Amino acid sequence: MTQPDATPSLRPLQRALIVDDHPLFCDALSMTLKVVAGFQTVETAGSLEEATARLDRGPQPDLVLLDLNLPDVDGLDGLVRLRLVVPQVPVLVVSSLADPRIMRAALRAGAMGFVPKNAHRDTYRAALEAVRAERPFLPDGVQTEGSSSASEEAIARLGLLTRQQARILQLICEGKLNKQIAYELAIAETTVKAHVTAIMRKLGVLSRTQAVLIAKEASFAALLPEG
């Protein structure tokens, strides 16, 4: 009698989207993905807006590789926003910002792993193997667990918002009133109020001002050491 295969199934990795505004690095990373992991299709986007538009069109990639320094991104909120667009697609952050606190914050914000841009090809291979096995990945010497700062906790709470709630919070940060938000999003003002209530509950705050402060905590300045 044939015994069932006990080997756990691995996530297929054939199509990737690189979100980075440096064309030469995109070319190098694209080649690395094809050589070390056998990716068949690798697309690129130079901004978060371009990436989200591409993801909305489909088909969905098997993996997104995201730089944190993009022209239309402020801190780690780009990762949070991207995860809201494609929550089912793993995101591997590839960035020159290799501070361990930022690495851990990226995982708390929903990234599958973090690879420094200058990493050796073997590190990329290990990261992709971890993604296939659906395991979190950080470079050697960086612990996945560590003390959480208020900023890291803020980023984790932002990851609880739905895409619509994140958009409403963004408009609140721009100083828009409920009536203005309702007009811009073409929804009822009562719906906006319900979303605002849900946003404050998820963020653990009691006012719009506190919600804005939480959103502003998701920045590199709040995570990096002073001086």
Residue frames relative to the residue before (quaternion, step in Angstrom):
aa qw qx qy qz dx dy dz
M 1.0000 0.0000 0.0000 0.0000 0.00 0.00 0.00
T 0.4222 -0.7226 0.4916 0.2406 3.57 -0.83 1.00
Q 0.3469 -0.7378 0.5423 0.2029 3.56 -0.84 0.98
P 0.5108 -0.6386 0.4664 0.3373 3.63 -1.00 0.72
D 0.5413 -0.6203 0.4676 0.3219 3.53 -1.16 0.70
A 0.2469 -0.8031 0.5298 0.1155 3.58 -0.62 1.17
T 0.4746 0.6786 -0.4430 0.3435 3.58 1.28 -0.07
P 0.4284 -0.7113 0.4820 0.2797 3.62 -0.70 0.97
S 0.5028 -0.6469 0.4782 0.3164 3.58 -1.05 0.76
L 0.2825 -0.7606 0.5670 0.1422 3.54 -1.07 0.81
R 0.5539 -0.6036 0.4574 0.3459 3.55 -1.14 0.66
P 0.3991 -0.7126 0.5139 0.2625 3.62 -0.80 0.92
L 0.0841 -0.7806 0.6185 0.0306 3.55 -1.03 0.83
Q 0.1682 0.8005 -0.5505 0.1671 3.55 -0.19 1.33
R 0.7843 0.2191 -0.1005 0.5716 3.58 1.09 -0.72
A 0.0361 -0.8154 0.5773 -0.0219 3.60 -0.78 1.03
L 0.1759 -0.7360 0.6409 0.1288 3.53 -1.31 0.48
I 0.1669 -0.7726 0.6081 0.0739 3.57 -0.74 1.11
V 0.1182 -0.7818 0.6103 0.0487 3.58 -0.80 1.05
D 0.3538 0.7006 -0.5200 0.3371 3.55 -0.14 1.35
D 0.3436 -0.7767 0.4947 0.1845 3.59 -0.92 0.86
H 0.5863 0.5296 -0.3893 0.4735 3.60 1.22 0.43
P 0.3525 -0.7913 0.4562 0.2037 3.62 -0.15 1.27
L 0.6577 0.5147 -0.3304 0.4396 3.61 0.91 -0.81
F 0.6506 0.4902 -0.3228 0.4820 3.58 1.00 -0.77
C 0.6119 0.5481 -0.3490 0.4509 3.60 1.01 -0.75
D 0.6475 0.5136 -0.3202 0.4630 3.58 0.97 -0.85
A 0.6737 0.4968 -0.2981 0.4588 3.58 0.91 -0.93
L 0.6786 0.4817 -0.2978 0.4677 3.58 0.92 -0.89
S 0.6084 0.5528 -0.3495 0.4496 3.56 1.05 -0.73
M 0.6588 0.4972 -0.3054 0.4749 3.57 0.95 -0.87
T 0.6341 0.5347 -0.3274 0.4525 3.58 1.01 -0.84
L 0.6553 0.5166 -0.3181 0.4500 3.59 0.91 -0.87
K 0.6790 0.4892 -0.2935 0.4621 3.57 0.95 -0.84
V 0.6983 0.4813 -0.2772 0.4515 3.57 0.99 -0.84
V 0.7910 0.3556 -0.1899 0.4602 3.60 0.72 -1.06
A 0.8099 0.2461 -0.1269 0.5171 3.60 1.13 -0.46
G 0.4834 -0.7200 0.4079 0.2856 3.59 1.24 0.08
F 0.2382 0.7693 -0.5556 0.2066 3.60 1.06 0.60
Q 0.3386 -0.7580 0.5281 0.1786 3.56 -0.96 0.91
T 0.7954 0.1252 -0.0480 0.5910 3.58 1.05 -0.75
V 0.0141 0.7832 -0.6203 0.0402 3.57 -0.83 1.03
E 0.0854 -0.7896 0.6075 0.0151 3.57 -0.65 1.17
T 0.2348 -0.7728 0.5743 0.1337 3.57 -1.25 0.39
A 0.0673 -0.7534 0.6520 0.0524 3.53 -1.32 0.51
G 0.3675 -0.7805 0.4742 0.1755 3.57 -0.90 0.94
S 0.7734 0.1761 -0.1196 0.5971 3.58 1.28 -0.02
L 0.6272 -0.5295 0.3988 0.4088 3.55 -1.25 0.31
E 0.6214 0.5470 -0.3447 0.4425 3.59 1.00 -0.76
E 0.6587 0.4930 -0.3055 0.4793 3.57 0.95 -0.87
A 0.6514 0.5244 -0.3157 0.4484 3.57 0.99 -0.82
T 0.6846 0.4779 -0.3003 0.4612 3.61 0.85 -0.91
A 0.6152 0.5305 -0.3498 0.4666 3.59 1.08 -0.67
R 0.6503 0.5078 -0.3080 0.4737 3.57 1.00 -0.84
L 0.6724 0.4958 -0.2974 0.4621 3.59 0.94 -0.86
D 0.6287 0.5320 -0.3362 0.4568 3.59 1.06 -0.68
R 0.6534 0.5191 -0.3137 0.4529 3.59 1.10 -0.69
G 0.2745 -0.7542 0.5402 0.2531 3.57 1.02 -0.82
P 0.5520 -0.0817 -0.8131 -0.1655 1.53 -2.47 0.40
Q 0.5827 -0.6090 0.4143 0.3435 3.55 -1.20 0.53
P 0.4318 -0.6760 0.5252 0.2842 3.60 -1.03 0.73
D 0.5326 -0.5990 0.4839 0.3511 3.56 -1.32 0.17
L 0.7944 0.0590 -0.0075 0.6045 3.57 1.26 -0.44
V 0.1617 -0.7412 0.6414 0.1149 3.54 -1.17 0.73
L 0.1467 -0.7614 0.6263 0.0806 3.57 -0.96 0.93
L 0.0938 -0.8594 0.5008 -0.0429 3.53 -0.39 1.32
D 0.2807 -0.7055 0.6266 0.1758 3.53 -1.00 0.93
L 0.4139 -0.7177 0.5003 0.2514 3.60 -1.07 0.65
N 0.6828 0.4322 -0.2806 0.5179 3.59 1.22 -0.38
L 0.1911 0.7733 -0.5737 0.1909 3.55 0.03 1.32
P 0.6218 -0.5931 0.3544 0.3688 3.62 -1.07 0.61
D 0.7765 0.3067 -0.1719 0.5229 3.62 1.11 -0.55
V 0.6012 0.5412 -0.3576 0.4667 3.58 1.17 0.58
D 0.1614 -0.7649 0.6173 0.0884 3.56 -1.05 0.84
G 0.8393 -0.0797 0.0176 0.5375 3.56 -0.28 1.27
L 0.7901 -0.3313 0.2426 0.4552 3.53 -1.19 -0.61
D 0.4379 0.7037 -0.4753 0.2951 3.60 1.20 0.01
G 0.5494 0.6043 -0.4028 0.4132 3.60 1.18 -0.41
L 0.6412 0.5095 -0.3125 0.4812 3.55 1.02 -0.78
V 0.6402 0.5222 -0.3234 0.4613 3.57 0.94 -0.89
R 0.6784 0.4945 -0.2901 0.4594 3.59 0.89 -0.95
L 0.6478 0.5193 -0.3158 0.4593 3.57 1.00 -0.82
R 0.6526 0.5146 -0.3167 0.4572 3.59 0.96 -0.82
L 0.6252 0.5310 -0.3392 0.4604 3.58 1.13 -0.56
V 0.6454 0.5204 -0.3187 0.4595 3.58 1.12 -0.65
V 0.8074 0.0503 0.0112 0.5877 3.59 0.90 -0.95
P 0.0842 -0.8476 0.5221 0.0440 3.61 0.44 1.15
Q 0.6781 0.5061 -0.2943 0.4443 3.59 1.15 -0.53
V 0.6515 0.5041 -0.3150 0.4714 3.62 1.24 -0.25
P 0.4108 -0.7140 0.4963 0.2740 3.64 -0.72 0.94
V 0.2002 -0.7655 0.6037 0.0973 3.55 -1.13 0.77
L 0.1222 -0.7642 0.6312 0.0505 3.54 -0.88 1.03
V 0.2763 -0.7634 0.5608 0.1627 3.59 -0.58 1.14
V 0.0434 -0.7657 0.6417 -0.0054 3.56 -0.94 1.00
S 0.2155 0.8093 -0.4964 0.2284 3.55 -0.14 1.29
S 0.4890 -0.6411 0.5073 0.3042 3.54 -1.28 0.46
L 0.5695 0.5706 -0.3810 0.4526 3.60 1.29 -0.17
A 0.0403 0.8722 -0.4807 0.0808 3.54 0.32 1.31
D 0.2787 0.7454 -0.5502 0.2530 3.59 1.03 0.70
P 0.5309 -0.6629 0.4151 0.3261 3.64 -0.77 0.97
R 0.6327 0.5341 -0.3508 0.4375 3.61 1.02 -0.68
I 0.6439 0.4945 -0.3234 0.4861 3.57 1.05 -0.71
M 0.6126 0.5497 -0.3471 0.4495 3.59 1.02 -0.75
R 0.6976 0.4568 -0.2773 0.4774 3.58 0.84 -0.99
A 0.6277 0.5303 -0.3395 0.4578 3.58 1.04 -0.75
A 0.6172 0.5429 -0.3472 0.4515 3.59 1.05 -0.72
L 0.6460 0.5005 -0.3233 0.4771 3.59 0.99 -0.78
R 0.6619 0.5008 -0.3143 0.4608 3.59 0.96 -0.83
A 0.6766 0.4805 -0.2891 0.4773 3.58 1.15 -0.57
G 0.7077 -0.5034 0.2465 0.4301 3.57 1.26 0.13
A 0.4698 0.6633 -0.4636 0.3527 3.61 1.21 0.06
M 0.4748 -0.6547 0.5053 0.3010 3.56 -1.16 0.62
G 0.8011 -0.1323 0.1023 0.5747 3.56 1.13 -0.62
F 0.2942 -0.7333 0.5907 0.1636 3.54 -1.36 0.09
V 0.0164 -0.7835 0.6207 -0.0240 3.57 -0.88 1.03
P 0.4088 -0.6881 0.5336 0.2732 3.64 -0.79 0.92
K 0.5920 -0.6151 0.3864 0.3492 3.56 -1.00 0.81
N 0.7314 0.4301 -0.2406 0.4714 3.58 1.01 -0.77
A 0.3543 0.7626 -0.4803 0.2493 3.59 1.23 0.28
H 0.5538 -0.5917 0.4754 0.3424 3.54 -1.25 0.56
R 0.6647 -0.5235 0.3601 0.3930 3.55 -1.23 0.53
D 0.6146 0.5580 -0.3535 0.4313 3.61 1.05 -0.67
T 0.6172 0.5352 -0.3466 0.4610 3.59 1.11 -0.64
Y 0.6349 0.5092 -0.3234 0.4827 3.57 1.01 -0.79
R 0.6350 0.5282 -0.3314 0.4560 3.57 0.98 -0.82
A 0.6641 0.5001 -0.3017 0.4667 3.59 0.94 -0.90
A 0.6423 0.5263 -0.3222 0.4546 3.58 1.00 -0.82
L 0.6781 0.4856 -0.2931 0.4674 3.58 0.92 -0.86
E 0.6151 0.5238 -0.3462 0.4769 3.58 1.08 -0.63
A 0.6375 0.5146 -0.3263 0.4715 3.59 1.05 -0.75
V 0.6304 0.5230 -0.3339 0.4665 3.59 1.01 -0.79
R 0.6302 0.5365 -0.3311 0.4532 3.58 0.96 -0.85
A 0.7335 0.4002 -0.2170 0.5048 3.56 1.00 -0.87
E 0.4001 -0.7411 0.4438 0.3062 3.59 1.39 0.06
R 0.4344 0.6508 -0.4879 0.3869 3.54 0.92 1.04
P 0.5035 -0.6274 0.4828 0.3461 3.62 -1.04 0.63
F 0.1272 -0.8106 0.5694 0.0499 3.56 -1.07 0.72
L 0.0593 0.7372 -0.6723 0.0319 3.52 -1.10 0.90
P 0.6190 -0.5607 0.3799 0.3977 3.62 -1.10 0.54
D 0.6692 -0.4859 0.3799 0.4145 3.55 -1.27 0.39
G 0.7823 0.3215 -0.2470 0.4729 3.55 -0.98 0.89
V 0.6779 0.4264 -0.2880 0.5251 3.60 1.26 -0.18
Q 0.3161 -0.7674 0.5325 0.1662 3.56 -0.65 1.12
T 0.4677 -0.6747 0.4918 0.2901 3.58 -1.02 0.78
E 0.7308 0.3381 -0.2146 0.5528 3.57 1.19 -0.50
G 0.1909 0.7568 -0.6080 0.1452 3.53 -1.11 0.74
S 0.6768 -0.4704 0.3479 0.4468 3.55 -1.24 0.17
S 0.3328 -0.7592 0.5336 0.1676 3.56 -0.94 0.95
S 0.3066 -0.7285 0.5829 0.1884 3.55 -0.88 0.97
A 0.6681 -0.4717 0.3732 0.4381 3.56 -1.28 0.21
S 0.6273 0.5467 -0.3354 0.4417 3.58 1.05 -0.75
E 0.6649 0.4978 -0.3062 0.4650 3.58 0.92 -0.87
E 0.6402 0.5107 -0.3227 0.4745 3.58 1.02 -0.77
A 0.6181 0.5443 -0.3396 0.4543 3.58 1.06 -0.75
I 0.6540 0.5108 -0.3073 0.4658 3.56 0.95 -0.90
A 0.6423 0.5207 -0.3250 0.4590 3.58 0.96 -0.84
R 0.6630 0.4966 -0.3120 0.4653 3.61 0.97 -0.79
L 0.6135 0.5444 -0.3549 0.4486 3.59 1.04 -0.70
G 0.6237 0.5648 -0.3328 0.4258 3.57 1.10 -0.66
L 0.5915 0.5793 -0.3619 0.4284 3.60 1.25 -0.24
L 0.5782 0.6182 -0.3743 0.3788 3.59 1.20 -0.43
T 0.4569 -0.6268 0.5446 0.3191 3.54 -1.23 0.51
R 0.6908 -0.4687 0.3367 0.4356 3.57 -1.27 0.22
Q 0.6584 0.5016 -0.3096 0.4680 3.60 0.96 -0.86
Q 0.6568 0.5081 -0.3119 0.4616 3.58 0.96 -0.83
A 0.6298 0.5247 -0.3336 0.4655 3.58 1.03 -0.75
R 0.6417 0.5159 -0.3196 0.4690 3.59 1.02 -0.80
I 0.6548 0.5028 -0.3125 0.4699 3.59 0.98 -0.83
L 0.6380 0.5162 -0.3299 0.4665 3.59 0.99 -0.79
Q 0.6179 0.5399 -0.3414 0.4584 3.58 1.04 -0.75
L 0.6739 0.4838 -0.2912 0.4765 3.58 0.96 -0.85
I 0.5995 0.5363 -0.3560 0.4757 3.59 1.10 -0.64
C 0.6471 0.5197 -0.3139 0.4611 3.57 0.99 -0.85
E 0.6624 0.4851 -0.2971 0.4875 3.58 1.19 -0.53
G 0.5784 -0.6287 0.3543 0.3803 3.58 1.30 0.08
K 0.4256 0.7169 -0.4610 0.3041 3.60 1.22 0.24
L 0.3996 -0.6900 0.5569 0.2327 3.55 -1.14 0.76
N 0.6995 -0.4716 0.3225 0.4293 3.58 -1.24 0.36
K 0.6511 0.5238 -0.3186 0.4474 3.57 0.95 -0.87
Q 0.6659 0.4943 -0.2973 0.4731 3.58 1.00 -0.82
I 0.6338 0.5226 -0.3258 0.4681 3.57 1.04 -0.79
A 0.6393 0.5309 -0.3222 0.4535 3.58 0.96 -0.88
Y 0.6593 0.5038 -0.3082 0.4652 3.58 0.96 -0.85
E 0.6878 0.4987 -0.2905 0.4403 3.58 0.86 -0.96
L 0.7568 0.3674 -0.1996 0.5024 3.58 1.00 -0.80
A 0.3741 -0.7571 0.4591 0.2757 3.58 1.34 -0.03
I 0.5231 0.5743 -0.4516 0.4389 3.55 0.86 1.05
A 0.6302 -0.5435 0.3882 0.3959 3.57 -1.25 0.30
E 0.5783 -0.5943 0.4279 0.3596 3.58 -1.13 0.65
T 0.6143 0.5426 -0.3523 0.4518 3.59 1.08 -0.64
T 0.6158 0.5322 -0.3400 0.4711 3.58 1.13 -0.65
V 0.6216 0.5313 -0.3338 0.4689 3.58 1.02 -0.79
K 0.6539 0.5181 -0.3143 0.4531 3.58 0.90 -0.93
A 0.6455 0.5143 -0.3218 0.4639 3.58 0.99 -0.81
H 0.6511 0.5061 -0.3119 0.4719 3.58 1.00 -0.80
V 0.6399 0.5264 -0.3292 0.4529 3.59 0.95 -0.83
T 0.6316 0.5241 -0.3228 0.4714 3.56 1.02 -0.81
A 0.6678 0.4952 -0.2951 0.4709 3.58 0.96 -0.88
I 0.6183 0.5452 -0.3349 0.4563 3.58 1.05 -0.78
M 0.6891 0.4768 -0.2901 0.4622 3.58 0.82 -0.96
R 0.6278 0.5270 -0.3395 0.4614 3.58 1.05 -0.70
K 0.6857 0.4832 -0.2911 0.4599 3.60 0.87 -0.92
L 0.7104 0.4379 -0.2572 0.4872 3.58 1.05 -0.73
G 0.4148 -0.7373 0.4460 0.2921 3.58 1.27 -0.18
V 0.5370 0.6014 -0.4115 0.4250 3.59 1.06 0.77
L 0.4237 -0.7231 0.5017 0.2144 3.54 -1.32 0.35
S 0.7876 0.2292 -0.1312 0.5567 3.60 1.22 -0.12
R 0.6381 -0.5165 0.4095 0.3980 3.54 -1.31 0.35
T 0.6220 0.5569 -0.3421 0.4312 3.57 1.01 -0.80
Q 0.6599 0.4948 -0.3057 0.4756 3.57 0.96 -0.84
A 0.6191 0.5394 -0.3411 0.4576 3.59 1.07 -0.73
V 0.6361 0.5205 -0.3190 0.4719 3.58 1.01 -0.82
L 0.6510 0.5158 -0.3176 0.4574 3.59 0.95 -0.84
I 0.6192 0.5311 -0.3381 0.4694 3.57 1.04 -0.77
A 0.6537 0.5186 -0.3130 0.4536 3.58 0.93 -0.91
K 0.6868 0.4827 -0.2838 0.4633 3.57 0.98 -0.83
E 0.5464 0.6074 -0.3990 0.4163 3.59 1.22 -0.29
A 0.6350 0.5314 -0.3279 0.4549 3.58 1.19 -0.55
S 0.4547 0.6581 -0.4674 0.3764 3.56 0.58 1.16
F 0.6149 -0.5499 0.4086 0.3905 3.56 -1.21 0.46
A 0.6145 0.5804 -0.3501 0.4037 3.58 1.00 -0.81
A 0.6810 0.4896 -0.2899 0.4609 3.57 1.03 -0.75
L 0.7156 0.4554 -0.2513 0.4662 3.60 1.16 -0.54
L 0.6788 0.4911 -0.2967 0.4583 3.58 1.09 -0.62
P 0.5571 -0.6094 0.4341 0.3603 3.62 -1.11 0.54
E 0.5260 -0.6270 0.4722 0.3275 3.53 -1.18 0.57
G 0.7638 0.3858 -0.2862 0.4311 3.51 -1.29 0.49
